Amino acid sequence: MLLLDGDDPLIERERRRPLLPAPRRLYFYRHPNVAALQHCITSEANACLDKDASPDTVLRAIHAAESGLFVVAPELLLRAMHEGGEVPMPAPADPPGDWSALTERQREIVRWAARGMSNKQIARQLGISPETVKTHLHHVFEHEGISGRVALLVAHLDDIEAQVRTT
């Protein structure tokens, strides 16, 4: 896990070991704003925090980031929403496994679902209705012969473990 100074323009650099998973990164800013939040999101960081945050807040942010959550002060998130700008969310990578029999839209929805997003969140991200997301997932579950999101990932657990061993 890296705690980084978001105000330092030289902080971004190439990873030394590009084949290993990227470490979790928490960015700290003197005055976090919407642009800082957008930078954190597009760089797939795990937090956008104020340098003056309390030690308790930082510890909670570290624990949340370890769990894969994105941490941001509610005030900054509200400010981003009120300014009306869409905060871009990078598209997730394909979950490990053979998804070639699925349509491109189904694979896209599976990628978002594998990130833990709800049908409603996926629908908002893709500009479609939650019912459409539900239908696509239902077709994927039928195709895979399973009955839910967790079962979908468990069905491909061997592929996931193999990918982890090779990285």
Salt bridges, closest charged atoms under 4 A:
ASP5 OD1 - LYS51 NZ 2.83
ASP7 OD2 - LYS51 NZ 2.96
GLU12 OE1 - ARG25 NH1 4.00
GLU12 OE2 - HIS39 NE2 3.49
ASP56 OD2 - ARG60 NH2 2.87
GLU66 OE1 - HIS63 ND1 3.75
ASP94 OD1 - ARG111 NH1 2.54
GLU104 OE1 - ARG107 NH2 2.78
GLU104 OE2 - ARG111 NH2 3.41
GLU108 OE1 - ARG105 NH1 2.89
GLU142 OE2 - HIS138 NE2 2.95
GLU144 OE2 - HIS143 ND1 3.43
GLU144 OE1 - HIS156 NE2 2.96
ASP159 OD2 - HIS156 ND1 3.26
